[in-house]
Amino acid sequence: MEFYVDSYDVAVIGAGHAGIEASLAAARLGCKTVVFTINMDAVGNLPCNPSIGGTAKGHLVREIDALGGEMGRAADDTFIQSRMLNRGKGPAVHSLRAQIDRRMYSTRVKHTLELQENLDLKQAEITEIRRIDGEYRWEAVTKMGAVYKCKSVIIATGTYLAGRIYVGDVSYEGGPDGMFAATSLGKCLRELGLPCRRFKTGTPARIHRESIDFSNLEVQQGDDYITPFSYDTMENPNFPLENKVVCHVTWTNDRTKQIILDNIHRSPLYSGKIDGIGPRYCPSIEDKIVRFSEKERHQLFIEPCGLNTEEMYLQGASSSLPEDVQIALYKTIPGLENVQIMRTAYAIEYDCVDPLALRPTLEFKDYPGLYGAGQFNGSSGYEEAAAQGIVAGINAALQINGKPPMILERSSSYIGTLVDDLVTKGVADPYRMMTSRSEYRLILRQDNADERLMPIGHEIGLISDEKYNKFLHRCELKKQELKRVREAVISPTEEVNALLVSRETTPISTGIRLIELIKRPQLGYEALAPIDKTRPELPRYIFEQVEVEIKYDGYIKRQQAMIDECHRLEKKKLPPDIDYSEITGLRLEAIEKLNKIKPESVGQASRISGVSPADISVLLIWLAKSASAEKTQ
Ligand SMILES: Cc1cc2nc3c(=O)[nH]c(=O)nc-3n(C[C@H](O)[C@H](O)[C@H](O)COP(=O)(O)OP(=O)(O)OC[C@H]3O[C@@H](n4cnc5c(N)ncnc54)[C@H](O)[C@@H]3O)c2cc1C
């Protein structure tokens, strides 16, 4: 029997990484919001790697923070080890990755939801959503029959929707970490006509610390100088930034390989039991052995899951092989000879939606007021989920508040790139963010996320004036310092030339601008400190940015020119109701793709695979003709 409970502006189905950001954004923008979870103790659960960030994922976390999201702050509050990846490479790929205490993270974000004004957190499984007429466009119904009227609904169901667990030939309905699956809602969404599909992902075993022999394993320490994710943390000099744990490195070997190959027929992946599509860039150990058979060994990382647990995560060894095979293969790995498995590795297959059905606001084109976010949209990863969550939450709130939508361009951010890839190109397998996915990666560095997105976060109301003023102050500090190094002249003193010679670069005979010295490959901002007498005391994150902008000035200018051209095309809006078959000169494939995706701008049209530059020229001419025809009417 159904019973009406309450009405909300926004209902979010799922309190995972997407649902958390979506519900906080909507509530913080003044919407009466409710967020549902199947299990209150799994809010913000990390069912896979106990870490936040990584290559390109660290950029997403910074960008979420710059927009006013929560993940960055929560990660800074609960990290146990921090490393800046790719420091040896260019700044475009420097990416923060932090080991996280899984339990503490979940507790931290759950409490944040509980304390948030305008937000109700409820343990209830939504089994059905249905469209209704009027201001409240949707009803969400729980397993208990409770009915909630909502103006908008955001689906952020992760890997739970029609979830199915696989370990060898054992399979059963289930969500991650022993949770229930959300089966009824999966059925309801298919009946509603949403384009659902099956994806899969997998995770390695959790093993007991005591059963590991660390004596011969390589130790991976955290960084000496720790960079936080959140700008709030950065602005708080008293924030305790310290590494509390180490990780260890080990490798598979021939015996591991042999055991896997001898039992590959028992893998549900290779026996065809699993037909969901898995993440290309997060392959299982059996996939690695089969796909990269030429490789002698595969690197594995042993990562602590927290401070108050003996559970260790075996990064790189996700699997769905039978448990007996898992035990045998793990025992071949150096350090794991006496391994005690606490949680078996498994694969999970689940329902998600074809993101081509979504607009760049993450609202469904054919279901007004219905949004999708996270793994449900065909992505994979906590960070990718959180990024979509904040976009969906912001746009649901802006629409309800009668304000224009927030559509982030590819040139503004990895979040913009992620959403555009999903809704314009679609996904063939769970989408993982990588720096190579952006054509503007030198501009989209993780250090300047605030410059790119904080003005937007402030304009829509998620970034407070106080936080915004601190941002303006950082920009001013950087601007002043860039001005100073451009104008400062270094004289050819003995001390100066001694330093230049010690750095194997040419000594100077006349005065030279400081900036010219910083540009030299052998030198950098820090290296010149001893001879730069007028240097002000600046936080590291400011002078690191100054150095990047000086050393990469040329590249940055070139990318900026590309961005300006991209802006020009993005501004050319396309009416949503065009029948592209009526535009003479477009190729058949382009007509089919354009009519299916209904791009919102020429820029978006230009990124649809199968739409050629020639088709874009035809579109631009057609647009110009329609515009002048309208003028003469
Ligand atoms: C086994 C496994 C392996 C993974 N491996 C990787 C990997 O290798 N690399 C990687 O990047 N990511 C991996 N992930 C993915 C990562 O966990 C997810 O990307 C991330 O958690 C997605 O966040 P989300 O918010 O979309 O969903 P989730 O974090 O899954 O949260 C979903 C939320 O929805 C709730 N929910 C679902 N249905 C309902 C309903 N009907 N009613 C009410 N509440 C509902 C759940 O209770 C939960 O709170 C893995 C996940 C799993 C489970």
The ligand as an ORCA input file, in Angstrom:
! r2SCAN-3c Opt
* xyz 0 1
  C      33.405     -3.964     -7.400
  C      33.720     -2.581     -7.817
  C      34.890     -2.330     -8.479
  C      35.195     -1.050     -8.916
  N      36.340     -0.848     -9.578
  C      36.661      0.398     -9.961
  C      37.895      0.647    -10.610
  O      38.660     -0.257    -10.798
  N      38.204      1.907    -10.989
  C      37.335      2.917    -10.759
  O      37.645      4.012    -11.139
  N      36.160      2.710    -10.147
  C      35.823      1.466     -9.757
  N      34.659      1.235     -9.139
  C      33.709      2.211     -9.274
  C      33.500      3.170     -8.215
  O      33.218      2.576     -7.101
  C      32.350      3.916     -8.665
  O      32.723      4.535     -9.818
  C      31.819      4.966     -7.774
  O      31.575      4.485     -6.509
  C      30.582      5.465     -8.456
  O      29.985      6.396     -7.674
  P      28.413      6.601     -7.784
  O      28.072      7.702     -6.902
  O      28.003      6.679     -9.197
  O      27.797      5.252     -7.228
  P      28.053      4.452     -5.897
  O      29.205      4.946     -5.196
  O      28.026      3.032     -6.318
  O      26.761      4.810     -5.008
  C      25.483      4.426     -5.401
  C      24.509      4.797     -4.307
  O      23.194      4.579     -4.796
  C      22.412      3.961     -3.797
  N      21.312      3.306     -4.489
  C      21.404      2.543     -5.606
  N      20.181      2.172     -6.018
  C      19.288      2.732     -5.139
  C      17.864      2.715     -5.019
  N      17.121      2.075     -5.904
  N      17.313      3.391     -3.995
  C      18.074      4.066     -3.103
  N      19.428      4.121     -3.154
  C      20.012      3.469     -4.162
  C      23.381      3.090     -3.050
  O      22.911      2.791     -1.764
  C      24.626      4.001     -3.020
  O      24.487      4.910     -1.956
  C      34.313     -0.020     -8.687
  C      33.130     -0.266     -7.998
  C      32.841     -1.536     -7.570
  C      31.567     -1.799     -6.863
*
